Amino acid sequence: MKSLIIVLLSSVFIIGCNINPKNTEKNALLIEEYVKAVETEDYNLMSSLLHEDYLGYGPSINDSLTKVEALANWQVNSDKLYEEIKYLESRNIGINITSGKNQGEWVSTWAKLQITYKGERGSVVIWANTIYLIENSAILKSYTFYNEADALKQLGYVFIDPNDL
């Protein structure tokens, strides 16, 4: 029985040593750097912060982008769609998930964004949540959620029930 207790306590200590709380801070700072790169349209910095095997998901269920596609998408959106993306508020928290399907170092960001569109399209303010998986000091995966319908409504779009047509 004593041996079992010693093994269990040793296991907890060894597992606890594998979790580096400094990484959660370092990872949150990495995401802050990525946010600045988005705001300043610094595609070289964005590229350096995204893992070569990066996959981004959302906001819609079938949306996904590789690193190359994500960088191209940001470039097209900045050139043709967005005048400015500004983070009005942003909160980051890092966490280490030590077991299971989603094991890894994660950062969750809650943000209030103001997006100003080019031309006469106007601007919107949205709440967005993005969770990032960090591996080897790079963003390996991200999931982004926000209310697309709210953004469209702020731009003046009207939603009509097809049953009313």
Secondary structure, 3 states (H helix, E strand, C coil): CHHHHHHHHHHHHHHHHHCCHHHHHHHHHHHHHHHHHHHHCCHHHHHHHEEEEEEEECCCCCCEEEHHHHHHHHHHHHHHHEEEEEEEEEEEEEEEECCCCCCEEEEEEEEEEEEEECCCCCEEEEEEEEEEEEECCEEEEEEEEECHHHHHHHCCCCCCCHHHC
